[in-house]
Amino acid sequence: MNLHDFFVTIGLDPAILGAGAAGGLLRSLSRKRFKVREVFLSPICGTLAAGYLTPWAVHIVRFYEWPPMPDDGSAVYAMAFLIGTVAMWLSDLLFDAIVRRVKGDAPSS
């Protein structure tokens, strides 16, 4: 059993994982100041977010039929990419807020 078959066996689409990793990598490289560890960790986190959240997002979009999704899968992979990217931005906001709270810094306005 190769890695692709393993992911399929546990219910994860390798293409979705790749799109999430690309989204996480984009997020790590788009920061004004990025750290080497973020370049490695962001794609992993983007992969996890896309792997677990994309099926839910696809289900919700198809349930409400908005917008109509093409059958070729391109919309699913685009959603996975966006989920990988947005999840990392949201985690940045959350962790920055936690650090400010722990340090006792007032939020900047």
Buried (B, 14 or more C-beta within 10 A) or exposed (E): EEEEEEBEEEEBBBBBBBBBBBBBBBBBEEBEEEEEEBBEBBBEBBBBBBBBBBBEBBEEBEEEEEEEBEEEEEBBBEBBBBBBBBBBEEBBEEEEEEEEEEEEEEEEE
